[in-house]
């Protein structure tokens, strides 16, 4: 399931990727994997690019708790805040 999610994500077919990533997040036996940096990054990006900003923010924050050396996380979180407040003047495009 994860590989299909990654393939769709790399093709920028984020809605299709979420079908597989969300299913994987519900499987209890993969609890360690769904809390991994790799999984959290993919699902956060998919939510971000499908404009589900609440869930994107949730997963970016989880990812930051695991590894706060990823500086792009703060950029995405800042962008989410700007989108919500409709302040696009300092938005960074990744």
NORBEL-V290795 format. One record per backbone hydrogen bond with DSSP energy under -1.0 kcal/mol. NH is the residue of the N-H (numbers start at 1). CO is the residue of the C=O. E is the energy in kcal/mol with one decimal. If there is no record, write none. Layout:
BEGIN
NH,CO,E + NH,CO,E
END
This chain:
BEGIN
5,1,-2.1 + 6,2,-2.5 + 7,3,-2.6 + 8,4,-2.4 + 9,5,-2.2 + 10,6,-2.9 + 11,7,-1.5 + 12,9,-1.6 + 13,8,-3.3 + 17,13,-2.1 + 18,14,-2.2 + 19,15,-1.0 + 21,17,-2.4 + 22,18,-2.8 + 23,19,-1.3 + 24,20,-2.1 + 25,21,-1.8 + 26,23,-1.0 + 27,24,-1.2 + 30,27,-1.1 + 31,28,-1.4 + 34,30,-2.4 + 36,33,-2.2 + 40,36,-2.5 + 41,37,-2.5 + 42,38,-1.9 + 43,39,-2.6 + 44,40,-2.1 + 45,41,-2.3 + 46,42,-2.2 + 47,43,-2.4 + 48,44,-2.4 + 49,45,-2.7 + 51,48,-1.4 + 52,47,-2.8 + 53,51,-1.2 + 56,52,-2.2 + 57,53,-2.5 + 58,54,-2.0 + 59,55,-2.4 + 60,56,-2.6 + 61,57,-2.3 + 62,58,-1.8 + 63,59,-2.4 + 64,60,-2.3 + 65,61,-1.7 + 66,62,-1.4 + 67,63,-2.7 + 71,69,-1.2 + 73,70,-1.1 + 75,71,-1.1 + 76,72,-2.5 + 77,73,-2.7 + 78,74,-2.3 + 79,75,-2.5 + 80,76,-2.6 + 81,77,-2.1 + 82,78,-2.3 + 83,79,-2.7 + 84,80,-2.4 + 85,81,-1.8 + 87,82,-2.5
END
